[in-house]
Amino acid sequence: MWHKIVGASLIALLAGGPTGVAESTSAFLVAEDMQFLEELTEAVVEASRVPVDGKVGEIGPNVTGGVVIRPGGRACYPAFWIRDYALSLECGRITPEEQRHALLLTAKHQRDTAWQLPNGSVVPVGAIADHISFGNKPIFYPGTLEDYEGQGGPKWGRLPCLDDHYFFIHMAAAYIANIDRSAILLELVNGRSLLARLDQAFDVPPSRPGTGLVYADENNRGVSFGFMDTVTHTGDLLFCSLLKYRAALEMVWMHEKLKELDKVRRYRDIVGALRQSIPEAFSMETGLLRASTGKSAQPDVWGTAFAVYIRALKPEPERAACNALATAYKEGALAWRGNIRHVPTTGDFSDTTAWEAALPAKNRYQNGAYWGTPTGWVCYAIAKVDLELARQLAREYIAELREGDFRKGDEFGAPWECMHSDGDHRQNPVYMTSVTCPVAAFRRIERERRAGTLAAPSAPGDSGDAAPRQAHLGNLTAWDIVDYQGRAEVRFEDGSAVLDKGNDMTGIVWKGPLPVRKNYEITLDAMRTDGGDFFCGLTFPYGEDPCSLIVGGWGGTLVGLSCLDYNDAYNNETARFMEFENGRWYRIRVRATDAKIEAWIDDEQLVDVPTKDRIITVRWEMEKCRPLGIATWRTTGAIRNFRMWPLDDTSVAPE
């Protein structure tokens, strides 16, 4: 069984050499609970596999050409559903061969011509299927398992499900990130490269000019998110816009691998527009985000938590969202037995329905039942403001799984798809995303808890007086290894931290409290010992926003800030070029004040940029280094003499 989990290698390094550190007693979940969940997840994924020529009951055989992973075990959902599979990738239990087959199978069934159905539905060019039958037929709409000619119709929308286009992109990005095989982007699928098909899929869902938000109207409706496909949403659509935000970041990364800079700039602009427009369009006074701006505009617990989970919100709306979810949980409005409702009970449209327009009865399925799929996202968001409260929710979720664990026998079915206290209702046993999504989120909570990066951004005016007055390199127990795929070793040698050449990145992130977030200086020495790209990617806080100083990037000579107004160091006015010698120490200094960001190398000032009215951020691969971290790209770099101190306290400044 292939078992590659996206996770941190939690290594603490002390001055004088590497050493192990005992696990903290305040782990998010006790080891016994986490092991139980890991083992249950593996069993559920295994139960969801359908081999070549395999059948589920009377459905089949599987003639797709490879193993497919359906949404769960036993008899439910006997087909390959794109979104369920894509949501499960982060669990780390899907083999490289299975990932490749799923990705290319989805690409092969992308529509190359428009298809007008007799019932009025239209499948446009570039559309991605909702699911693919064991008989290798694409079904673009909910409502039928394998009726190819009879799919669609007014109940399910004129357009195919919108979310699958962005899940297709996520499948490609996950495969490349986990397997390190970007060459697949150039493989031809039905005569076109996979990357061209990803570009085409990205543009299928209708989107607003300017904001980039995905939308639907009564006459041209598509489902925003398949876990709400029995609900009618119109206007701007929250969940699909969040998926588009993540997909745009992934498209930036994939086009960067092939150095297609025009496409990189295009997708970066979309990222910037969406990050600005999502809270503007969907924020409610409570701090939750509404599901849409038209019909069924109820507060969306899943969407709010997912927005936090994928870091789609700026600090203030993120903090408000986390607090709102914590409040709703404490009030008993969003969870039952550790499972999560779409709409908080306090936000129901009426006494007879949770959503304004939904097909199921109230408190059944997507109209008020409780689901395990989003539990991890909700725990993650709550943990950013109240870790113990998040633990409580997670323990309730684990207790429900233990009680109903399907491995006990046929009369047991946990993890269920959804449930409700009314009649002790349970629906669809051995449901995959009810464990694959939470287990991945719980791992991430623990990684960020250990790294000290879990907490939501502090409220304006917080002084941070509990933090030390400086951060330094001398004791590396204050740093954690960043969990980059393909990362290399980080070691301590002769008072320096050495970040070995990775494929692509190796990094460390500060896990202690920060002495300050603005009006400070950082100094360090950095050296490239092997490789030909950046040997010091220093990510630092600028208030609540992150920024990176890149030293030696883009083939070895670029210096600049990433990012200004979403443009990276190569594409903004801070770009400078200088030669760097391997084996030589360079003195680097960064000063971040209210008015500007400055940087020097060996006392030569290379960056001096005013920050008023500028958007300060980082490239997405540097997100894991925030708020303070250092990374290298396919290069071995060493750092020493790291210091960070407030400008108003010269007593702690280095000489």
Beta strands, then each sheet from edge to edge (+ up, - down):
strand 1: 12-14
strand 2: 17-19
strand 3: 49-50
strand 4: 68-69
strand 5: 80-81
strand 6: 115-116
strand 7: 122-123
strand 8: 131-132
strand 9: 138-139
strand 10: 188-189
strand 11: 192-193
strand 12: 215-216
strand 13: 235-236
strand 14: 335-336
strand 15: 339-341
strand 16: 370-371
strand 17: 418-420
strand 18: 425-427
strand 19: 471-472
strand 20: 479-481
strand 21: 490-493
strand 22: 496-499
strand 23: 505-510
strand 24: 520-531
strand 25: 536-542
strand 26: 545-553
strand 27: 558-562
strand 28: 576-577
strand 29: 586-592
strand 30: 596-601
strand 31: 604-610
strand 32: 629-633
strand 33: 635-646
sheet 1: 1+ 2-
sheet 2: 3+ 4-
sheet 3: 5+ 8- 9+
sheet 4: 6+ 7-
sheet 5: 10+ 11-
sheet 6: 12+ 13-
sheet 7: 14+ 15- 16+ 17- 18+
sheet 8: 19+ 33- 22+ 21-
sheet 9: 19+ 33- 24+ 29- 30+ 31-
sheet 10: 20+ 23- 32+ 25- 26+ 27- 28+
end
